[in-house]
Amino acid sequence: MNSYYDHQTTIYLNGEFTRAATASTDLYGQSLHYGYAAFEGIRAYKTVGSDVRIFKAEAHYERLKRSCELIHIPYPFDNNELIEASYKVLELNNLQEAYIRPLVYCPPGMTLKAAAASHIFICAWNWGAYLGDKMLRLMTSSYERPNPKAFEIESKSSGLYINSILASEEARRKGFDEALLLDAHGFVAEAASANLFFEKNGKMYTPALGNILPGITRATVIELCREMNIPVEEKLFTINELKTADAAFVCGTGAEIAGLKALDEYEFPLPWEGSLCQKLQQAYKNRVTGRPVSAGATLV
């Protein structure tokens, strides 16, 4: 039917497991008409012991709950039950290395009022690195991230991703792989679908919280920096400062860690192999698959 599901695919919908092909929703839902919904992107990995593990499941479902609270969508769900349901979706679809998508959406409603009820949907499918495996070329977008005074910027809300679609499409039409957005004050915020880190003079930097999505992969990279004794700083910086960096990457659950070849006309000068960025990419891969962070010199 498509690359996400077929006639045999099973999903979790409001407490029950059912076929994706026969599931339905209401055409009058607030989520469909106004983008009034919250979601997560989560990955499962086959670990070194051959067990399938959902990486940071608790953190993802806590963020889903927080996103709903921020935009006033009821969240009557038990996260432990949702995590169990996520593992069951993997099992029923015979998935190991998979991307999991929980979505909390709203019932019919044509008024601009907070929802009085909500629904939960969980699906999963095989999906490689969202931005691919090559080194990426980014473009500074003409679009900005929404002002935090105009939106709950820390919520992973469906409607907010129209901004990401516009920025990504602009970049692709101009021959780039992805977009980099600034905030309303002209500071670097994040890529359209991922957070950003850059390396300079043996230190890692990333945009401070406040105008960006607080990414779970971003938090994991900061954890890894501290474990590996790599200096890391969260700060505000301009695009001109970024264009003096030695190396850089974007990161997110979908993208994992993707190295950057260039930003606009600026090519990052430090070879990827041996850079702190590459070491963090390797350490992240080891972390999600249950290997020691320092294990090996080659990604597997």
C-alpha positions in Angstrom: 0.0 0.0 0.0 2.8 2.4 0.9 6.2 2.4 2.6 4.8 2.7 6.1 2.2 -0.1 6.2 0.5 -2.8 4.2 -2.6 -5.0 4.7 -0.8 -7.0 7.5 0.5 -4.1 9.5 -0.8 -3.8 13.1 -1.2 -0.6 15.0 -2.2 0.4 18.6 -5.3 2.6 18.6 -7.1 3.7 21.8 -6.2 0.6 23.8 -6.6 -2.0 21.1 -4.4 -3.6 18.4 -5.9 -3.4 15.0 -5.0 -3.4 11.3 -3.7 -0.1 9.9 -5.5 -0.7 6.6 -8.9 -0.8 8.3 -8.4 1.8 11.0 -10.2 5.1 10.7 -10.5 8.6 12.1 -13.1 11.4 12.1 -12.8 13.9 9.2 -14.1 16.6 11.6 -11.3 16.2 14.1 -9.6 19.3 15.5 -6.2 17.7 14.7 -7.0 17.3 11.0 -8.4 20.8 10.6 -6.0 22.8 12.9 -2.9 20.6 13.4 -3.9 20.3 17.0 -2.0 17.2 18.0 1.3 16.1 19.6 3.6 13.3 18.6 6.9 11.6 19.2 9.6 10.0 17.1 11.2 7.0 18.8 13.7 4.4 17.6 14.1 0.7 18.5 17.4 -1.0 18.0 18.6 -4.6 18.0 21.3 -4.6 20.8 24.5 -6.6 21.1 22.6 -9.2 23.2 20.1 -9.6 20.3 17.3 -8.0 22.4 15.2 -5.3 20.9 15.4 -2.1 22.9 13.4 1.1 22.5 15.9 3.8 23.2 15.0 6.2 26.0 11.3 5.2 25.8 10.5 6.8 29.2 12.0 10.1 28.1 10.1 10.1 24.9 6.7 9.4 26.4 7.3 11.9 29.2 8.0 14.5 26.5 4.8 13.5 24.7 2.9 14.0 27.9 4.6 17.4 28.4 3.8 18.5 24.9 0.1 17.7 25.4 0.1 19.6 28.7 1.7 22.7 27.1 -1.0 22.9 24.4 -3.9 21.8 26.6 -4.6 18.4 25.1 -5.9 15.9 27.7 -3.4 13.1 28.5 -5.3 10.4 30.4 -2.8 7.7 29.3 -0.4 5.6 31.4 3.1 5.9 30.0 4.1 2.4 31.2 1.2 1.0 29.3 2.1 2.9 26.2 5.7 1.7 26.4 4.4 -1.9 26.7 2.1 -1.3 23.7 5.0 0.0 21.7 7.0 -3.2 22.3 3.9 -5.2 21.3 3.5 -3.2 18.1 7.1 -4.1 17.3 6.5 -7.8 18.1 3.2 -8.0 16.1 4.9 -6.5 13.0 8.1 -8.5 13.4 10.2 -5.3 13.7 13.6 -4.9 15.3 15.4 -1.9 13.9 12.3 0.4 13.6 11.0 3.9 14.0 8.0 4.3 16.3 5.4 7.1 16.0 2.9 7.8 18.9 0.4 10.4 18.1 -2.1 12.0 20.5 -5.0 13.6 18.5 -8.3 15.3 19.2 -11.9 14.4 18.4 -14.3 16.4 16.3 -14.4 20.1 17.1 -14.6 23.2 14.9 -14.1 25.8 17.6 -10.7 27.2 18.8 -11.0 25.7 22.2 -8.9 23.3 24.1 -9.9 19.7 23.5 -12.0 18.0 26.1 -10.8 14.5 25.1 -8.0 12.9 23.1 -7.1 9.6 21.3 -3.8 7.7 21.1 -2.3 6.0 18.1 1.0 4.1 17.9 2.6 2.7 14.7 6.0 1.6 13.7 7.9 0.9 10.4 11.4 0.1 9.1 13.2 3.4 8.5 16.8 4.2 7.9 18.5 7.4 8.9 16.0 10.2 8.0 18.6 12.4 6.2 20.6 9.5 4.8 24.2 8.4 5.5 26.1 11.0 3.4 27.7 14.2 4.6 25.0 16.9 4.3 24.9 20.4 2.7 22.7 22.8 4.7 21.3 26.1 3.6 20.4 29.0 5.9 16.7 29.2 5.4 14.7 32.4 4.7 12.2 31.0 7.2 12.7 31.5 11.0 11.7 29.4 13.9 8.4 30.7 15.5 8.8 33.2 18.2 8.4 31.4 21.6 6.0 34.2 22.5 3.8 33.0 19.7 3.8 29.3 20.3 4.8 26.7 22.9 8.1 26.1 21.1 9.1 23.2 23.4 6.1 21.1 22.5 6.4 18.6 19.7 3.2 19.7 18.1 2.0 18.7 14.7 1.0 22.1 13.5 4.5 23.5 14.2 6.0 21.2 11.6 4.5 23.2 8.7 7.4 25.5 9.4 9.8 22.6 9.0 8.2 21.5 5.7 8.5 24.9 4.2 12.1 25.3 5.2 13.1 21.8 4.1 11.3 22.2 0.7 13.0 25.6 0.1 16.4 24.0 0.8 15.8 21.0 -1.5 14.5 23.2 -4.4 17.8 25.1 -4.2 19.9 22.0 -4.3 20.7 21.5 -0.6 20.0 18.5 1.6 18.4 20.3 4.6 17.6 23.8 6.0 19.1 25.6 9.0 16.8 28.0 10.7 17.5 31.1 12.8 15.4 32.3 15.7 13.4 35.5 15.7 16.5 37.4 17.1 18.9 36.1 14.4 20.6 33.4 16.4 21.1 29.9 15.1 18.2 27.7 16.2 18.1 24.3 14.6 17.7 22.4 11.4 14.2 21.8 10.1 14.1 18.3 11.7 17.1 18.1 14.0 19.3 19.9 16.5 22.7 21.3 15.7 26.2 20.9 17.2 29.5 22.3 16.0 33.2 21.7 16.9 35.8 24.4 17.2 39.3 24.3 18.8 38.6 21.0 20.6 35.2 22.0 22.1 31.6 21.3 21.1 28.9 23.9 21.0 25.1 23.8 20.6 22.3 26.4 20.7 20.9 27.0 24.1 17.3 26.0 25.0 14.6 28.6 24.7 14.1 28.8 20.9 14.5 25.1 20.0 12.9 21.8 20.6 14.7 20.1 23.6 15.8 17.1 21.6 16.3 13.8 23.4 19.2 12.9 21.0 20.6 16.4 21.8 20.5 15.6 25.5 22.1 12.2 24.8 25.0 13.9 22.9 25.6 16.3 25.8 25.6 13.3 28.2 28.2 11.6 25.9 30.4 14.7 25.8 30.5 14.7 29.6 31.2 11.0 29.8 34.0 11.3 27.2 35.5 14.5 28.8 34.7 16.5 25.7 34.0 20.2 26.6 30.5 21.2 25.6 28.7 24.6 25.8 25.2 25.6 25.2 25.0 29.2 24.0 23.6 31.7 21.5 25.6 32.2 18.4 25.2 33.8 15.0 25.4 32.2 11.5 28.8 34.0 11.0 30.2 32.4 14.1 29.0 29.0 12.9 30.8 29.6 9.6 34.1 29.6 11.5 33.6 26.1 13.0 35.9 23.2 12.3 33.2 20.6 11.9 29.5 20.2 12.6 26.5 17.8 12.7 22.8 17.7 13.1 21.1 15.1 15.3 17.7 13.8 16.1 15.9 10.5 16.6 15.1 10.3 12.9 18.4 11.6 11.6 20.5 10.1 14.4 23.9 11.9 14.0 24.5 13.2 10.4 27.7 15.0 9.6 27.8 18.3 7.7 29.9 18.9 4.7 28.9 22.6 4.2 26.6 25.4 5.2 25.7 27.7 2.3 29.1 28.5 0.7 31.2 27.5 3.8 32.8 24.1 3.8 33.8 22.8 7.2 37.5 22.3 7.0 38.2 19.6 9.5 38.2 16.0 8.1 35.3 14.1 9.5 37.3 11.0 10.4 39.0 11.7 13.7 37.0 14.7 14.5 35.2 15.0 17.8 32.0 15.0 15.8 32.8 11.6 14.3 33.8 10.3 17.7 30.4 11.4 19.1 28.6 9.8 16.1 30.4 6.5 16.9 29.7 6.8 20.6 26.0 7.5 19.9 25.7 4.4 17.7 27.4 2.4 20.5 25.1 3.8 23.1 21.8 3.0 21.3 22.9 -0.6 20.5 24.2 -1.4 24.0 27.9 -1.3 23.3 30.4 0.5 25.6 30.7 4.2 24.5 34.5 3.8 23.8 34.2 0.4 22.0 35.7 0.0 18.6 37.0 2.5 16.0 34.5 1.7 13.3 30.7 2.2 13.2 28.7 -1.0 13.0 
